[in-house]
Amino acid sequence: MNTKVKIAGVEFKNPVTVASGTFGSGTEYSDFFDLGRLGAVTTKGVANVPWEGNPTPRIAEVEAGMLNAIGLQNPGIDTFIKRDIPFLRGFDTKIIVNVCGHEPSEYVEVVERLASEDVDMLEINISCPNVKAGGITLGTDPKKVELITKDVKMKAKQPVIIKLSPNVTDITEIAKAAEAGGADGVSLINTITGMKIDINRRDFVLYNKTGGMSGPCIHPVAVRMVYQVANAVNIPIIGMGGVRTYEDALELIMAGATMVAVGTSNFNNPYTTLEVIDGIEEYMKKNNVVDVNELVGCV
């Protein structure tokens, strides 16, 4: 029985990773299980300099999920290279580094710094607000997506995955733009913009007013968008959005994802990834599936 998958020449022992921002760099979760069980660890976003993130409150629970407006708080590339890469290299798993920035030059700077580092893949978070464009999110404009993909690909030594925002009219146009820019793959979906109001205080729950909604509530949207993108581009997909069971993961795989990421569910059950991995294997045995790749896009 084969659970190995390949994306852009990188082989993963199984098709399960974690969603950026829900796992840090794995240090907390390594107390619960061997990170080597994962196909890959996808790190929290890494910027060219440390980011403090947004003021609090910046997390709120919602029905079947959560809102977050963390603001990509991270210690910056220097600390990441010195502390996190050596830690992750202690485990038999692949490393996917999520890269964030406020403008294309910041992304390129991080990518250049990572060129000589022992990491396997880069995931470019284009859902950051573009300072030079007046705060418009980079990932909502196809032309900007194609340009930033080209800029990053020119400097990257590792395969480049572009992480797509669902907050667009047509997700396939953004995916096609990433493909046109030379992306080796795409990951989707990022969070959906939401809001929560405290009716007793008559005020917003989050300091930022809005936040990114994640969790089981967005899973059907993720499945639909993965299916649409799989039928629109010829590059591999890492699917994510509300995965908490192996059934959720298999939905994304059957819709067209080569690999899946577990995100919000890590917060209330740190063993979710292992349960998903084991569940996929049990499903394969029960249904006489010899190779997990047989299931990719089978619908």
Salt bridges, closest charged atoms under 4 A:
GLU11 OE1 - LYS4 NZ 3.95
ASP78 OD1 - ARG113 NH2 2.86
ASP84 OD1 - ARG83 NE 2.68
ASP92 OD2 - LYS13 NZ 3.11
GLU103 OE2 - LYS132 NZ 3.50
GLU106 OE1 - HIS102 ND1 3.65
GLU112 OE2 - LYS155 NZ 3.77
ASP118 OD2 - ARG89 NE 2.84
ASP120 OD2 - ARG89 NH2 2.81
ASP141 OD2 - LYS144 NZ 3.26
GLU146 OE2 - LYS150 NZ 3.30
GLU173 OE2 - LYS176 NZ 3.89
ASP184 OD2 - LYS153 NZ 2.85
ASP198 OD2 - ARG201 NE 3.27
ASP203 OD2 - ARG201 NH1 3.71
ASP248 OD1 - HIS219 NE2 3.76
GLU251 OE2 - HIS219 NE2 3.17
ASP278 OD1 - ARG37 NH2 2.84
GLU282 OE2 - LYS285 NZ 3.82
